[in-house]
Amino acid sequence: MKLSLKSLLPRIPAGFLQQLRRELAPVVTARRIDEVRVTLDRPEQASPPWQLSVHLVTPGPDLTAHARGHTVAAAISQAAAELREQLRRRRDKVTRRLRSIGAPRGSVARA
């Protein structure tokens, strides 16, 4: 998995990459991720001030999340939660489709 970080800040906050990896770990284990593109910004007049954009390049449809928070940690947590929710919805959609065509329970692969 390749990680690309784009920041419009002169310095990345301490612990940013460690927390990002920790929060994205459940997503990475649930689906094959080829590349992670992260953009971090803190516009002067924005409230909440931290803006985070995460784009996961995967086989099939990519996953994207945009989050804002009063702290970097809050923005990372919000983006990770959004990505986990997208994964859950896609997995449920596949499950519903397979069941509608009569596939037996337990034959649904990880999404």
Secondary structure, DSSP 8 states (H G I E B T S, - for coil): -EEEEEESSSS--TTHHHHHHHHHHHHHHHS--SEEEEEEE--TT-SS-EEEEEEEE-SSS-EEEEEEESSHHHHHHHHHHHHHHHHHHHHHHHHHHHHHTT--TT-----
